[in-house]
C-alpha cells in the first residue's frame, strides 16, 4: 500500500487533527533524538498543542540551549548594524574618491590644453606656472646626468605653495637607464 499525498491545509475534523498531531509530534521528537545521537548535534524541540500543552525534547539542558539561541540572535543583530555602518562608511569614501578623481581628471585635461576656454586668466597663469615648474624639474633631473644644471624657473605671478603643484616625470631611453 502506497502513501497518498496529503494537502497542506488545516484538518477540519477535530478527532483526525488530534490523531495526526500525536503521530507527527511523536515522529518529530523521535527524529530530533536520532539527530542528536547520530550527529552529536545539540537539539531542542519545543511544541505547544492547540490546547496549550507543552511537549519538548532536548539533548542537553534546555535553558542553556535557549540562552545560547538568544545570544546568537542578539549577536546577529549587532553584527548586522556594524555591517551597515561599515557599508555606509565605504559609500562615503567611494563618493569622496570619485569627486577627487573628477577633480584630478579636470586638472589633467587643463594641463593637456583641453577645456581652457572656460578658465579665467588667473587659472591660465596658474596652469602655465605648473607646466613651467614641471618642465624645470624634468630638466633639473635630466641635465645633471649630462654635467649641466638649470635653476628651476618660478613664476612671480604664482602664489601657490609647493604642495599644490603637479609633478610630471619624463623617462627617455631603455628602462634600465631611467633616472629616479
N, C-alpha and C positions, 0 to 999 in steps of 0.2 A: 504494500500500500504506500502510495506516494503522498507526501505532504502537499497540501494545496496552498497556494499563495493567498495570504490574507491582506486585506486592505488596511492601511494605517489610518484608522479613524476610531473614534470612541465607540466602545461596545455598549450598546443600549441596554441589553439585558443585564440586570444587576448581579444575578447569580453567575452568569457566564463571565462577567467582568471580574468578579471576586475570584473565581477559579483560575482565570488567566493570570491575574495579579499574583496569586500564590505560586503558581507554577513558574512564572517568569522571574519572580523575586528569588525563588529557590535556585533557579538556574544562574541568575546573575551573581548571587553570593557564592555559589559553587565555582563559577569561573573566576571570581576575584580570588578565592582561596587557591585555586590551581595556578593562577598567575603569580601569586606571592611565593608559592613553593617552587615552581619550576624555574622562575626567572629571578628569584630573590629580590623581587620588587617590593617596595613599601606601598601597600594598597589599603585604601579605606573607602568603604561604600556606605552611604547613609541613605536610607529610603524611608519616606513617610507615606503611609497608606492614605486613602481618601478620607478615612475616619480619624486620621492623626496618629496612628500607631507608628512607633519607631522600630525599624529593622536596620541593623548595622553589622558590618564586618570590618575588622581592622587587623592587619598583620602585625602591628605594633601599637603603642599607646596612642589612642585616637586623639587625645588632646595635644600631644606633641605634633602629630601629623597636621592637625588643624592650625596650630601656631606656625608651623613651617610653611603651610599654604598661605596664610595671611602675610607672613614676611615676604614671600615670593611676590605676592600681588602688590604689596606696598613698594617693594624694591623696583618692580617693573614700572610703576607709575613714576617714581623718582627718576629712574633711568630714562624714561620717555621724555620727561621735562628737560633733562640735561641734553639729550639728543636734539630736541627742538631748539634750545638755546644755542647749541653749537652750530646748528644749521643756519640760524639767523645771523650769527657772527660770521660764518663763511659767506653768506649772501652780501653782508655789508662790505666785507673785504673784497669780494668779487666786484661789486659796484665801484668801489674806490679804485681798484686796479684798472677797471675798464675806463674810468674817467682819466686816470693817469696815462694810459695808453693812447687815448684820443688826443690828449694834450701833446704828448711826445710826437705823435703822428703829424699833428698840425705843425709843430715846430720843425720837424724834418722836412715837410713839404715846403715850408717857407725857406729853409736853408737851401733847398734844391731849386728854388726860384719859382715855385708854383703858388698861386693864390696870393701874390704880392699886391694886387690891385686894391685889396681891402685894407691894407696896412697903412698906418699913419706914418708920417715922416720920422717920428721918434722910433717907431718899431723897425723901420727900414734901417735907420742908423744903428740900432742895436744888433740887427741881423748882420750888418756889414762888419761891425766890431767883433762879433762872434766868429765870423769867417776869417777875419784878419788874424785874430788870436790863434785860431786853429791852424791856419797856414804857417804862422810863426813857430808854433810848437813842432809842426812837422819838419820845417826847415831846420830848427834847432836840433832835432833828433838825427836828421839825415846828414847834415853838413859837418858836425864834429867828427863823424866817422871818416870824412874826407880831409880833415885837418882844418876846417873853416868853422867859424861860429858867427851866427847872426843874432843880434839882440832882438828879442820879440817886440813887435810893434804893439803899442797900446793906444787905442783911440782916446783922445781927450774928451770927446763927447760922451764916452761910455762911463756911466756911473754904476755899473753892475759889479758886484763882487765876484771873486773867482769861483764861488760855488754855483753861480748861475751860468757858467759857460758850457759850451758843448765841445767835448773833446773828440777829435777825429784822428785816426791813425791811417797812414798810407804806407802799405808794405809793397815794395818793389823787389822783384827777384825771386829766387827759389826760397822755399820755406826755411831751409837751413840758414839762410843769410839774413833773416829778419832781425832787426834790432828791437829790443824791448824797452 
